[in-house]
């Protein structure tokens, strides 16, 4: 009989992936199964091991993909099967997240359960929009209320008389469909018509929006703005405050979808955020180390040879292997290093090696030309790169008469997360990423502005769509940013 596992109720925070707690992130990175809600940042799901089971239990107004009793049963089955399970919930598990019901069901079934709190949308969504739920001399309390319950005749709580008398901030969750009724009932209970009110759709909502007004006109303003669920409703004096600077930078307010390896998307996401953009992961690519058989004694025999690296991941993997095999770097004095581009050269530099050769354009073809023009005839060349790399570089060098060996150091596994939406930009970091995206979601939909990192990636995208797209002038993060600024 399998040993009983453990279920962790993890609050993902509200919105961007980096709002999760460190403990929650570590559990995600080591779990054997994840059961996740709707609107979870795809970048969090990219942290889940590829071998882990995944179950979408997302709920959104008007669409229930899995009833709560089925979620409870799934968590119990996974826990009883001996798995370490993350139940990933938006916001905080115990703030209208039905985490308490799941905890009690697991306890009754004898499955251990632990809670990892998260930042509730009741606080985070208003805060991100510049509305504090408390403010000195303005609101000394806040009250979180469900905007959807089966208890009242109109689906709302019955105690609006008590709510209307409160001087703190009223925060309604899951109440967008009843906004007009909420406002009417508060005014009927004595809340002044001119009381400030706001409706905020933020976090990972498909269409972020912030509408401000009063109890008298907030419903009309929200309808006119076309706000869609999920949204947070705020009533009280602090709803008139705006304690947030507007987005700044050349890409302010631009949503940018990313397709590429974690190292690529992480580097680019930081630069995008600094430029005012809002990056999100569409397809994540992970590298898996492959077993490699290399003749370390031959590499260290002092004879001249070239080690050719075509990615930063390959450079990091190579030096990891050198450490694992206890190879003294001083014994590689006869080796020269070629890097395909600046990112690979930087990865080499981080290991204390300056690339001896790097083409002006980061493509395999340009690297091959430069090697043929530089490397003396007969010197051996060792290609160290990803599994299933394009054969062009190898064939060019062999055609020029060089003795070429090739060793795949790693493979790249692509994980589709979410397609880009109309109005967003979409950045492709490789030709393989283009293929992975289009196989999962089809060609980018109309209204998505695409940017390719270089000509090889652009050539692949052109095979999938006739729509115009841009190619970065330089194969670098700076080149992509410059391209996005000119879209």
C-alpha positions, 0 to 999 in steps of 0.5 A: 500500500502506498504511503500517504502523501501530503497536500499543500494549499498554496496561495499564489498571490495576486497577479505576477508570478513573483508575488508568490512566497518563497515557500510556495515556489519551492513546493511548486518546484518539487511537487509530484502533482499540481491542481491549479486555479484559473488565472494563475500566472503561466510562469508559475506553472513553468516552475512545476517539474515536467514529470509532475501531474497537472490538473486544471480546476479553474473557476471563473464566473459562468464557467466551472471546469471542475465542481468543488466535490470533484476537486476534493476527491481529486486531492484526496486521491492524489494524497492517498496515492503517496504524492506531494501535491500543490493545490495552487490557488489564486490570492490566499487559500482561505479568503473566499478560496474554499481552502477551508472546505478542501482542508476539512475534506482532506483531514476527514480522509486522513490525508495530511494537509499544510497551508501556505498563505498568499496575498489576497486579491482583496488587498493586492488588486486595490493596492496595485491600482493605488487604492489602500484599503486602510489609510490614516484618518480616512479608513481605519478598517476594511471589510471583505464581503462576498458578492455572490452567495446562495444565502440571500434572495438576490445572491448577496449577503443580507446584512447591508444595513450593518455594512452601510453603517461601517466607516471603513473600506468595503471590499466585495469579491466576485460581485461584478455581475451584481454591482448595480444591486450592491450599489443600490442596496448600500444607498437604500441602507443609508450609504450616501450616494456620493460615497467614492467607489471603484471597480478594479480588474487586475492581477492576471485578468484578461482585460485589466481595468480601473474605474472610479466613481461614486455609489451613484454612478459606478455601475454605469461607469463600469458598464461603459468601460466594458470591465470583465470579471474577475474584478474587485469592488471597493466602497469608501473614502479610500476608493478616491485615492490614487497612490500609484505612479503611472507606468513609465518607460518606452514600453509603458503599459505594453503586454509582451508574451515570451517564448523561450528558455527560462534563462532567456525569458528571465533576462528579457522579462527584467529588462521589459519590466524596467522599460514599463512593459508587462511580460508574461510567459507563453511557452517555457523551454527547459533544458535537460542535461544529457549524458556526455562521453568526452575524452577529457585526456585528449581535450587536455593534451595541449594539442590545438583544437576548437571548442564551439558553443552555440548557446549560453546553456551549452557553455554552462553545461560544459563547465558543469561537466568539467567540474564534475570530472575534476578537469583542471582548466589550466590543462585546456591551454591548447583549446580555443573557444568560439561563441555564436553570439554575445549571450554565449560569450557572456556565459563563457566570460562568467567562467573566466574564459574570453571567446577567441572568436565570435561572429558579428551576426549570431547565426550558425551560418556566420559562425561557420564562415568565420571558423572556416576563415580563421581555423588552420586547416586540419585542426579538430573542431568539437561542436558542443550544443543542443540535441537535434541542432540544425546540421548546417554548421556541421556540414559547412565545416566538414565540407571545408575539410575540418575533422568535426565531432559533435556532442549534444550536451542537453535537450530542450523541452518546450511547455506551452502555457498560454497563447498571446492575446490580441493587442499584445506583442509576442517575442520568439527566442528560437525557431524551435520555440516558434514550432512549439508555439504554433503546434500548441496554439496555431499561428499567432492570432490577428492583432498579436505583434510578433518579434523574432530574435534573429533571421533563423527564427524569422524564417521559421515564423514565416513558414507558419504565418503570412502576417507581417512581423518584425525581426530584432536588428541585433540578436540580443535583449537590447535588440529585442527591446529596440524592436518592440519600441518601434512596433 
